[in-house]
Amino acid sequence: MANNYTEILQLQDPLEQAKVKTEEALLKAGFKMSKWVAQNQAFYAESSLTIWSWGEDIQVSFQENEQGTLVKFTSSCKLATQFIDWGKNKKNTKKFFAALQTS
């Protein structure tokens, strides 16, 4: 139960298609879209405030390879002083990847 959680998924899709699917999945999962940063090849988003946390920062980055595109999802507690995430970051990750599979 650290203050962040990261998971990587291999998609068979080319980068541009993976980006479109990811943007759809972020919205389906209920995250607030913030921005796309081309230099980092990453989307930035936020989860909402809950009784358990002040929200989380979401980063989804991409790396092309021979099989398609690697999608790296990281959920981190907004407050740097929050040492325990109560499982919220892992839940965010599972929610995102479930939405990505249906995009």
N, C-alpha and C positions, 0 to 999 in steps of 0.2 A: 504494500500500500504506500508506494512512494508518491511524490507529487507530480509525476508524469507517467505516461504509458505510450509505447510505440509498437506498432505492428506493421509488417510489410506483406504485400500481396502481389503476386505475379499475374498480370493480365495478358491475354493473348492479343490485345488491341494495340494498334499504333498509338503514338503519343497524343495526337490531336483527338482521337476518339476517346482515349482514356481521360483526357481533360474534360470533355463534354459529359461523360458518364459521371465523373467525380463531382462536377458542379451540380448536376441533377441530384446525386446521392446526398450531398451536403444539405441541400434544401429539403429533400425528402426526410432526412433524419432530424430535421428541425433546427439545424444550426443557422446562425445569422452570418451571411456572407460578408466578408470584409473587403478582401481585395485579391487580385492575382498579381504576383511579382514575377515578371518574365526572367529577370536576372537570376532568381533563385529557382525558377521552374516550380513554383509552389502557390497553392491557394492558402489564404489565411481566413479563418472564420472564428466564431465564438459560440459557446453554449450559454444558455441562460442561467441566471441566478436561481439557486435552489436552497432548501433548508440546510443542505449538507455542504454547500460551497458558495463562493462568490462568483462562480462561473469558471469556465475553462477556455483557454486559448487553443485553437485547433490549427494545425499546419498539415497540409497534404502536399508532398513533393513527389516528383516523378524522375525516373531514370529509364531511358530506352535501352533495350538489349536485344539479343538475337530472337528471343521468344516473344517480344512485344514491349510491354512497359511495366516496370516495377512501381507500385504505388506505396508510398510510405506515409502512414497516418500517425500523427503525434498529438496527444491531448495532454495539456499541462495546466495545473492550477493557476488561476490569475494572480492570486496573492503569493508572493515569494515566501511569505512567512507561514504559509499553509504546508505543513510537512506530511500530512496524511490526507489522501484524497477520498477515503471511505469507499473505494471501488468505482468512483465516478468516471475516472479517465478510461478505465477498461470498458465500462458500460458505453461510453461515447464511441469507443473504437468498434465494439460489437455492433452498435446501432448503425454506424457509418457503413461497415462492410456488408451488413444485411441489406441496406438500401442500395449499395453499389452492385450487389449481385442481381438486383431486380431492375437495374437501369439499362 
